[in-house]
């Protein structure tokens, strides 16, 4: 099962097993990862699952769609080139070891 590593703004890491096909957001919620609020439940409407994807994994994730791009504009922390909504990243075998950094705040 692929692993996803969540790194808090303070630098603490949490590694979780994430079934293929689940989202990075859902894996965080299931495993009690702090820093992912997911207020809209994963429907790409609130930006409270904003993460910064480690650069080496960006090419393995499909590009953000227009809705995600628009929602990232309202994120609590200014977006970066590697900003994504974790509800829009589906776990694949190729993403084993995916590292996502959590912003200081989500709202």
Backbone as JSON, one array per atom type, in Angstrom:
{
  "sequence": "XXXXXXXXXXXXXXXXXXXXXXXXXXXXXXXXXXXXXXXXXXXXXXXXXXXXXXXXXXXXXXXXXXXXXXXXXXXXXXXXXXXXXXXXXXXXXXXXXXXXXXXXXXX",
  "N": [[0.86, -1.18, 0.0], [0.6, 2.21, -0.83], [2.48, 4.86, 0.71], [1.92, 7.96, 2.34], [3.39, 10.95, 3.28], [2.96, 13.38, 5.6], [3.89, 16.59, 6.39], [4.1, 18.76, 8.99], [3.71, 22.32, 9.54], [5.5, 22.93, 11.49], [7.4, 21.06, 11.09], [7.12, 18.41, 11.87], [6.68, 15.0, 11.02], [4.22, 12.79, 9.69], [3.53, 9.6, 8.77], [1.45, 7.71, 6.7], [-0.43, 4.82, 5.67], [-1.98, 4.64, 2.57], [-4.69, 3.68, 0.77], [-4.75, 2.74, -2.68], [-6.42, 4.85, -4.92], [-7.83, 6.27, -3.04], [-8.09, 9.6, -1.68], [-5.53, 12.01, -0.95], [-6.39, 13.73, 1.01], [-8.53, 12.25, 2.24], [-7.11, 10.09, 3.29], [-5.58, 11.43, 5.19], [-7.58, 12.38, 6.96], [-8.71, 9.95, 7.83], [-6.62, 8.93, 9.28], [-6.16, 10.71, 11.29], [-4.54, 12.97, 10.88], [-3.32, 16.03, 11.79], [-4.1, 19.34, 10.7], [-5.29, 19.15, 8.27], [-8.31, 20.16, 7.43], [-10.63, 19.92, 5.8], [-13.29, 20.98, 5.37], [-15.36, 21.05, 3.47], [-15.71, 18.47, 2.85], [-14.36, 17.31, 0.78], [-15.09, 18.14, -1.79], [-13.94, 20.06, -3.33], [-14.33, 22.84, -2.68], [-13.58, 24.53, -0.57], [-10.91, 24.98, 0.25], [-9.66, 24.12, 2.6], [-8.04, 21.96, 2.74], [-5.63, 22.4, 1.74], [-2.37, 21.84, 0.52], [1.21, 21.69, 0.15], [2.87, 20.27, -2.36], [5.61, 18.12, -2.47], [8.29, 18.9, -4.55], [9.45, 16.85, -6.19], [7.38, 15.14, -6.74], [5.49, 16.45, -8.22], [5.29, 16.13, -11.05], [4.06, 13.69, -11.23], [1.47, 13.93, -10.64], [-1.74, 14.64, -11.87], [-2.47, 17.7, -13.62], [-3.89, 20.58, -12.01], [-7.37, 21.22, -12.2], [-9.64, 23.75, -13.51], [-11.52, 24.48, -11.47], [-10.24, 23.7, -9.09], [-8.0, 25.39, -9.25], [-9.26, 27.89, -8.97], [-10.32, 27.68, -6.37], [-8.0, 27.46, -4.86], [-7.16, 30.06, -4.87], [-8.48, 31.26, -2.77], [-7.34, 30.29, -0.51], [-6.15, 30.16, 2.88], [-3.45, 30.58, 3.35], [-1.07, 32.05, 1.27], [-0.94, 30.88, -2.03], [1.41, 28.69, -3.65], [3.67, 27.69, -6.32], [3.59, 24.91, -6.06], [1.25, 24.37, -4.76], [-1.65, 22.55, -3.91], [-4.94, 21.1, -3.68], [-5.62, 18.71, -1.35], [-7.76, 17.04, -1.58], [-8.05, 16.6, -4.21], [-6.05, 15.01, -5.1], [-5.44, 11.87, -6.06], [-4.41, 8.83, -4.69], [-1.9, 6.8, -6.03], [0.01, 3.9, -7.03], [2.41, 4.87, -8.01], [2.77, 7.14, -6.55], [3.8, 6.39, -4.14], [5.34, 7.15, -1.13], [4.87, 9.83, -1.31], [5.28, 13.18, -0.4], [3.79, 15.71, 1.39], [3.52, 19.04, 2.39], [2.14, 20.81, 5.06], [0.25, 23.82, 5.39], [0.65, 26.68, 7.62], [-1.83, 27.44, 8.57], [-5.32, 26.78, 7.86], [-7.59, 28.26, 7.56]],
  "CA": [[0.0, 0.0, 0.0], [1.41, 3.43, -0.87], [2.6, 5.68, 1.9], [1.91, 9.41, 2.17], [4.05, 11.58, 4.41], [2.45, 14.72, 5.85], [4.85, 17.34, 7.2], [3.45, 19.93, 9.57], [4.43, 23.59, 9.39], [6.59, 22.9, 12.47], [8.4, 20.09, 10.65], [6.82, 17.05, 12.32], [6.2, 14.14, 9.94], [3.3, 11.69, 9.97], [3.46, 8.7, 7.6], [0.27, 6.85, 6.74], [-0.74, 3.95, 4.53], [-3.12, 5.2, 1.84], [-5.1, 2.77, -0.3], [-4.81, 3.25, -4.04], [-7.74, 5.34, -5.29], [-8.31, 7.23, -2.04], [-7.43, 10.9, -1.86], [-4.57, 12.4, 0.09], [-7.22, 14.3, 2.07], [-9.25, 11.19, 2.94], [-6.12, 9.34, 4.06], [-5.23, 12.27, 6.35], [-8.7, 12.37, 7.9], [-8.85, 8.59, 8.4], [-5.51, 8.65, 10.18], [-6.07, 11.75, 12.3], [-3.46, 13.92, 10.62], [-3.73, 17.4, 12.1], [-3.75, 20.34, 9.71], [-6.2, 18.99, 7.12], [-9.66, 20.34, 7.98], [-11.58, 19.35, 4.84], [-14.62, 21.42, 5.76], [-16.38, 20.76, 2.45], [-15.81, 17.02, 2.67], [-13.62, 16.83, -0.39], [-15.74, 18.46, -3.07], [-13.2, 21.13, -4.01], [-15.07, 24.07, -2.51], [-13.28, 25.36, 0.59], [-9.46, 25.15, 0.37], [-9.14, 23.76, 3.92], [-7.18, 20.78, 2.61], [-4.5, 22.93, 0.98], [-1.05, 21.3, 0.82], [2.31, 21.99, -0.76], [3.39, 18.98, -2.8], [7.06, 18.07, -2.67], [8.6, 19.14, -5.98], [9.76, 15.65, -6.97], [6.15, 14.4, -7.05], [4.57, 17.26, -9.01], [5.11, 15.56, -12.38], [3.3, 12.44, -11.14], [0.08, 14.27, -10.3], [-2.39, 15.39, -12.96], [-2.58, 19.14, -13.43], [-5.11, 21.07, -11.37], [-8.44, 21.68, -13.08], [-10.03, 25.15, -13.28], [-12.19, 24.65, -10.18], [-9.21, 23.66, -8.05], [-7.22, 26.62, -9.38], [-10.05, 28.98, -8.4], [-10.44, 27.49, -4.92], [-6.7, 27.75, -4.27], [-7.04, 31.51, -4.75], [-9.07, 31.7, -1.51], [-6.67, 29.6, 0.59], [-5.72, 31.03, 3.99], [-2.03, 30.86, 3.14], [-0.85, 32.33, -0.15], [-0.58, 29.71, -2.82], [2.74, 28.6, -4.24], [3.6, 26.87, -7.53], [3.33, 23.51, -5.72], [0.01, 24.28, -3.99], [-2.73, 21.71, -4.41], [-5.94, 20.69, -2.71], [-5.37, 17.28, -1.16], [-8.96, 16.29, -1.99], [-7.98, 16.4, -5.66], [-4.91, 14.14, -5.41], [-5.74, 10.45, -5.82], [-3.23, 8.02, -4.43], [-1.55, 5.74, -6.98], [1.26, 3.2, -6.66], [3.53, 5.74, -8.37], [2.9, 8.19, -5.53], [4.32, 5.83, -2.89], [6.34, 8.04, -0.54], [4.48, 11.22, -1.54], [5.46, 14.1, 0.72], [3.04, 16.95, 1.3], [3.76, 19.95, 3.5], [0.91, 21.47, 5.47], [0.43, 25.24, 5.69], [0.51, 27.05, 9.04], [-3.25, 27.47, 8.91], [-6.2, 26.44, 6.73], [-8.64, 29.28, 7.45]],
  "C": [[0.9, 1.24, 0.0], [1.4, 4.17, 0.46], [2.56, 7.15, 1.5], [2.51, 9.99, 3.44], [3.57, 13.03, 4.48], [3.44, 15.42, 6.78], [4.18, 18.62, 7.68], [4.3, 21.18, 9.33], [5.6, 23.66, 10.36], [7.66, 21.87, 12.13], [8.17, 18.67, 11.11], [6.22, 16.24, 11.17], [5.26, 13.07, 10.47], [3.2, 10.87, 8.69], [2.26, 7.79, 7.75], [0.2, 5.97, 5.5], [-2.0, 4.5, 3.89], [-3.51, 4.25, 0.71], [-5.13, 3.46, -1.66], [-6.25, 3.67, -4.33], [-8.33, 6.3, -4.27], [-7.62, 8.56, -2.3], [-6.46, 11.14, -0.71], [-5.33, 13.0, 1.27], [-7.9, 13.22, 2.89], [-8.3, 10.36, 3.8], [-5.71, 10.12, 5.31], [-6.34, 12.22, 7.39], [-8.83, 11.02, 8.59], [-7.79, 8.32, 9.45], [-5.24, 9.77, 11.19], [-4.92, 12.73, 12.12], [-3.99, 15.33, 10.89], [-3.26, 18.34, 11.0], [-4.53, 20.22, 8.41], [-7.61, 19.07, 7.7], [-10.74, 19.73, 7.11], [-13.03, 19.7, 5.17], [-15.7, 21.11, 4.74], [-16.49, 19.26, 2.17], [-15.14, 16.49, 1.42], [-14.25, 17.13, -1.73], [-15.15, 19.7, -3.74], [-13.91, 22.48, -3.92], [-14.53, 25.0, -1.43], [-11.8, 25.68, 0.8], [-8.89, 24.79, 1.74], [-8.41, 22.42, 3.93], [-5.96, 21.12, 1.76], [-3.2, 22.29, 1.46], [-0.05, 21.81, -0.2], [2.96, 20.66, -1.1], [4.89, 19.09, -3.01], [7.35, 18.08, -4.17], [8.82, 17.86, -6.78], [8.52, 14.83, -7.34], [5.2, 15.18, -7.97], [4.29, 16.67, -10.4], [4.31, 14.27, -12.4], [1.82, 12.67, -10.86], [-0.54, 15.02, -11.47], [-2.51, 16.87, -12.62], [-3.91, 19.5, -12.77], [-6.11, 21.53, -12.42], [-8.83, 23.11, -12.68], [-10.66, 25.39, -11.92], [-11.17, 24.65, -9.05], [-8.37, 24.93, -8.08], [-7.95, 27.79, -8.73], [-10.13, 28.88, -6.88], [-9.11, 27.78, -4.23], [-6.48, 29.25, -4.09], [-7.61, 32.04, -3.43], [-8.44, 31.0, -0.3], [-6.18, 30.6, 1.63], [-4.26, 31.45, 3.86], [-1.82, 31.05, 1.64], [-0.36, 31.1, -0.89], [0.83, 29.84, -3.38], [2.61, 27.77, -5.52], [3.27, 25.4, -7.26], [2.09, 23.34, -4.84], [-1.0, 23.4, -4.7], [-3.75, 21.51, -3.3], [-5.8, 19.18, -2.57], [-6.59, 16.43, -1.5], [-8.93, 15.96, -3.48], [-6.8, 15.52, -6.07], [-5.28, 12.72, -5.05], [-4.43, 9.69, -5.69], [-3.1, 6.93, -5.5], [-0.3, 5.04, -6.47], [2.47, 4.08, -6.93], [3.78, 6.84, -7.33], [3.38, 7.65, -4.18], [5.46, 6.71, -2.38], [6.04, 9.51, -0.74], [4.64, 12.04, -0.26], [4.65, 15.36, 0.44], [3.3, 17.75, 2.57], [2.47, 20.71, 3.79], [1.17, 22.95, 5.78], [0.23, 25.5, 7.19], [-0.94, 27.09, 9.49], [-4.06, 27.17, 7.65], [-7.34, 27.45, 6.58], [-8.32, 30.48, 8.24]]
}
